[in-house]
Amino acid sequence: MLFSLLPDKLFLLSFAGGTFFIAFFALKFFMRLLPKDQGRQFAVNGALSEGKPRGAGIIFITAFIISAVLFIPLRLEGVVNLALIFAAMLTGYLDDAAEKPWGELKKGLLDAVISFGISINFVIHNSTNILIFNNIISVPKIVYVILGMILVWASINVTNCSDGVDGLCASLSIVTILLFNCFGNIRIYNMAMILTLIAYLWYNASPSKLLMGDAGSRAIGVFIALTAMKSGRPLMYIPLAAVLIVDGGLGLVKLTVRRVLKKKDFMDGLRTPIHDHMRKNKGWSDAQVVIRFSIIQVIIGYLAICLM
């Protein structure tokens, strides 16, 4: 919290400019050190990503953490959360940089460990009361830990699956985090992440110069889930991240039903993730996917907040 003693206006200016430019210049100077993408065989236009630097999350998530240390007064809870966000980023980057992609079991177990850490850290430092339509519901701590783990794990995976179109994952994440600002008590963390993602979007806007990889999407998923928990209204994750959930989550549902229930024709006419369906089957451009998905998320989120 090096700059926290500055006058309010000067602090806000330093915070906004510092957070953005730390990420912006870190990406500019270090992107050349990242591993190169091999292309995505089964994705729409997957060949276009071949040769681009991937795993950029290791740069901008580290920049976010540096900004948090410089500008935000940190307590034990915040330090632990930042460490777990860093862990999610690091495990994602190691997968990005591996010659052979990690197996789903290995990634799932790591996600579970990180999810447990986030959930138990929250319960230690916060009330487990939640708000549902302005009614306070008391949730037993052990139940909250379990449900919190499910929320974090789901957020990691749907956010990761949405990262298949230039600018999409970052744009939807910005919208979701901004919507949670209506409830949350960690607004300065939220703004730090938003400014960091805006810096990333400078390079990831179509046609992109680099890709966030699992290093970025998994860490962002942790952050969004944590934002939902800190808001006191964790169930608001469903409407405020609805497009992320549908875009990334339907593919997980489709795969699970086909593997577990052996229904090979389940959702046979629907390409997943949904952003691939819209591009391949509906003829949407990358820009149309990003803008239209973001508009849909703003509308759903605004209506949900109004109903609260």
N, C-alpha and C positions, 0 to 999 in steps of 0.2 A: 504494500500500500504506500509506495514511495511518494505518490502525488496527492494523497488524500488530504494533506494539510493546506492545499492551495485553496484560494477563494472559490466559491461554488461555480461561477461562470467559467473561470479559468480552468478549474478541474474538469468540467464537462467538455470544454474544448480540447483539453489535453487528452482526456479519456477517449473521445470520439476519434480525433485525429491519430492519436497514438495506436489505438487498437486496430484501426483500418490499415495504417501504413506499415505497422509491424508485420501484419499478414501479407499485405500487398508486396512489399519488397522482399520478404522472405521467400514467397512463391516465385518472384521474378528471378532471384539470384540462385535459388537452390533447385529449381525444377529440373535442371539438366542432370542432376545427380540421381534422379529417380529411375527405377526400372522401367523398361518399355513394355507397353501392352502388346499382347500377342494376337489381338483381334478376338472377336466373340462369334464363334462359329454358328451358334443357334439364335443369335439376336438379329433383329432387323437392322440392316446397315452396320452389322458388327465389324465388318472388315475396315470401316472407316476409322476405328480406334487403333488399328495396328500401328505400332511405332510411336504412339503418343506416350509421354511420361505418365505413369500411373502411381497410385499410392500417395497422391498429393496431400492426403489427410495428415500424414506425418509432419508436414510443414505447417499447415494452417491450424491444426489442433494444438501443436506445440506453441504456435504464436498466440493462440487464444489463452493458453495456460500462462504464458509469460505476461500477457496483458492483465490477466486476473491477479497475478502476484504483484504487478506494478501499481494497479489502480484500485483494487478491491480489498477492503479489510477482511482478512481471512481468519476464521476460527477452525477448530479441529474438524468439524463436520465438512466445511468447505474444502479443507486440505485433502481429506479422505476422498471426497467426491471427485476432485480434480485428479487424484492419483488413479481412481478407477476409470475415469474417462480416458486418461493417458494409457492405461492398460488395455482398454478396448481398442484404442487407436493402434497401439503397438502390436497386438495380436493380429489385427487386420492388416497392418503393413507387412508383417512377416509372411502372411498368406499371399499378399500382393507380390512380394519379392521372391517367393518360392518358385523354383522351376516346375514343380508339380503341385497343383492346388491342394490345399488341405482337405481332408475328408469331412463330411458333414458331422460325424460323431465328435471328432476332435473340436471343431468349431462350436458345436452345440454345448459341449461340456465347458468350454472356456466362457461361452456366453452365460451359462448357468452360474458359474462361479462369480462373474462380474455382477450379474443380476442379484445374486444373494448379497454381495457386498454392498451394493447401492441400497437395497431394501433394508438390511439390518442397520446400516448407518443412519438411514432416515428414522427408523423406529427408535433408535437410541437417543436421537436429538430432537425429535418432534412428536407432537400429539398424533394419535392415530384416529382422531375424529375426522370424519369427512362430511362435506356438504353435498346434499342431493336436493335440488330445488329449494335451497335455503333451509333445509331441515338438517340438523346435526345428527349424524349417525356415529355411534361409538363402535369402532371395530377392534376386537381383541388383537393384541400385538402379534401373536403367532399367525393369526389369519391375515393380518396386514402384510407380514413378511412374505407369506406365500403368494398372496395376490400381487404384491409389489414385484416379486420375482417374475411372475407371469407377464406383468405389464412391461417391465424392462426387456425381458427376452423377446416379447412380441415386437416392441418398438425397434429393437436392434435389427430384427430380421425383415420387417416390412420396409424400414428405411433403406436397408441394404438392397432389397429387391427393386426399389424405385430408382436406383441409380443406373439407368440404362439409356437416358437421353441427355444430351448436353444441357446443363442448367436446371434439369427437372428436380433432382433431389434437393439441391441447395435452395431453389425457389420455394418449393413446398415446405421445407423446413423453416424458412424465414417466415412464411405466412403463419404456420402453426405456432411458432414461438411468439410472434407478435400478438396473436389472438390470446395466448395464455397470459400475456402481460396485463390483460384486464382483471386477472384474479391473483397473480402470483406476488410473492414477496421477495423474489430474487430478480427483480427487473434489471439491475445493473449487470448481473451475469447474462441475462437474456440479451441485452443490448450488446454486450461484448461478443457473444456468439453471432448475433445478426451482422454486426460490422465485419467480423471475420469472414462470414459466408459471403457477404457482398464483395469483399476483396477477392475471394476465390472465384466468384461469378465473373469477375473481370476477365479471367483467363479461361473459364469453362463455358462462357456463352458460345452458342453455336456460330461458326464451327470452332470447337474447343481446341485449346493448346495443351491441355493436360486433363487428367481424370483423378477424382478423389480416391477411388478404389475403396476397398473394405476399410482401410485406415481412416477414411473420412466418414463413410456412411454408418459404420458401427458405433463410432464415438458420438456422432450426431444422434443416433437412435437412443443411446444412453442418456444424453443430455435432454432430449425431448421428454422421455419418460420421467426423469428427475424433475423437470419443470412441471409436469402434470401432478406429481406427488406433492411438490412444494406449494402448489396452488391451493391445496386443501380440497380440490375437486378432481381427483384422479380419473373419475368416470368421464370427465369432459374430454379426456384424450380421444374418446371414440368420435365425437363430432368434429373436434378441432384438428384432428389428424385423419379425417375420414378418407380423403383422397389417397394419402399414403397407405392407409390400411387396405383400401380396395385395390389400389394399383399393385402393391407388393404382396398383400395377404392372400388374394385369390389364387395366386400361383402356388403358395404353400398349401392351401386347402386342396387344390386340384391334385398336387403331387401326393399328399397324404392319403386322400381317398383312393387314388389309383393304386398306391403301394399297399396300404393296409387292408382296404376293403376289396381290392382286386377288381375294381370297376374301371376297366381300361378305357371306356368310352365316356367317362365323366367329364363334363364341360368340354366335349370334343370340338365344338364349334367356336370355342373361345380361346384365343391365343393369350398366353400370360408371359410376363406381366402385361397389364392392360395397356400400358403405353405402346407395347409392340402391336397389340391388336388394333389400336387406333391408327397406327402408322401403316401397317401392312394391309389391314382389311378395310379401313375407312379412308385411307389416303391422306391422313393428316401429316403435315410437315413437323419437324422437331419443334420449331417455334410455336406452331399451333398447339401441340401437346402441352408445352410448358405454360403458355399463356392461358389456354382454356382450363387445364387442370387447376391452375392457381386461382382463376376466377371462380371455379366451382367450389374450391376450398374456402375462399373468402365468403361466399354466399352461405354455405352450410355453417361455417363458424359464426358468422354474424347472426344468423337466425337462432342458433343454439344459445348464444350469449343473451340475445333478447328474451328468449323463453325462460332464462334463469332469473 
